[in-house]
Amino acid sequence: MPVLVVGSVALDSVETPFGKREEILGGSATYFSMAASFFSPVRVVAVVGEDFPDAHLTMLTNRGVDLSGLVKRPGRTFRWKGRYTAQQLNEAQTLDTQLNVFEQFEPELPEPYRATPFVFLGNIDPVLQAKVLDQVAKPMLVAADTMNFWIRGKLDDLKKTLSRVDLLFVNDAEARELAGESNVVRAVRRIMDLGPKTVAVKRGEYGALLFHGEKVFSAPAFPLADVYDPTGAGDSFAGGFMGYLARCGVVTDEHLRRATIMGSVMASFAVEGFSMDRVKLLTEPEINTRFGSFRALTQFEELSPGPLRQAG
C-alpha cells in the first residue's frame, strides 16, 4: 500500500566531526521518502524553489518516489545549516535557517493522493498538518511528527491536530515538554489522552520506545563505530516504520514492534553517510541482514536457574 508524506525538501549545509558538506539534499520529506521507498510506494507533498537541482529529483524518482505533489515555486529552496560536535553528536547546533519558499507552503494534495491509506505528517506547522487531514479520505493510519518549536509556539493548534492522529513520533525531550512531565512513561500516557494511541519515542543512540495502548516495546540502537551525519535519522526512522507498515497493510501490536525495528534499521544506515550518500546505495539484502542483527542484539533463551543463594 502507498504512504503519503507531507513535509520539507531542503538543501542542507552540515558540519560533523567527520567532515563538512555544503548544499546537500535534506528535509524531513526527503529522508522519510528514501527510507520508506524500500518497502512501499511513496507520495510526496512539498515545495522547492527554482534553484533546486534536477539531479535530486531524478534520484528520488529512480527510487520510485511519486513527486506529483512536489511543486516548484519562484524563489530559493528552504535551507538549513547546522553543526554537530563530538560531545553532542545527537543534537545539532542550528547556525542558519532560511525558509524561503517553504515559508508560504500550503500543502495541496493531488486528487489521487487523497485516498492514500497511510499518511505521515512531517514536522511542519500543526495548522498545515490539520489542513492535510482535511484533504484525505479515511486513511488506515495517520502518523505525525512535531518539535519543541511547535510545542512552545502553537500548543493549542498542536493539540487539535493530535486529536486526529493515531501515531505520534517524538523524541524524549519533546514528549516531556508536550506533556509537562519529567518522566517519559507518564508523559506518553498524557500524550495518549490527547488522541494518539500509539507513541514512538526516539532516543537517538539509546534506541526507541514504542507505546501502544498499555503495551511497551523497547528497541536498541544499532552499535555503530562511526556516525557521519545524524541529520535525518528521526525521519529515516519514521520512513522505515511507516513504509514497513504500509507494505504489510495491517496494524497490529506485532507489526508495530517489527516496524520499530525496521525504522531503527533505516536510521542506522542513514547516519553512516552525509545526506543520502549511504541510503542511495543501500540494497534489500543489507536491510534484511541488519534486521537480523537487531534481532540478535536482544535475543536470549529462557534457562532454568538453580535455587537462589541463601543469605547468611
Summary of the structure (lengths in Angstrom):
residues: 312
radius of gyration: 19.4
end to end distance: 62.5
largest distance: 80.1
contacts: 1071
relative contact order: 0.15
helix: 40%
strand: 24%
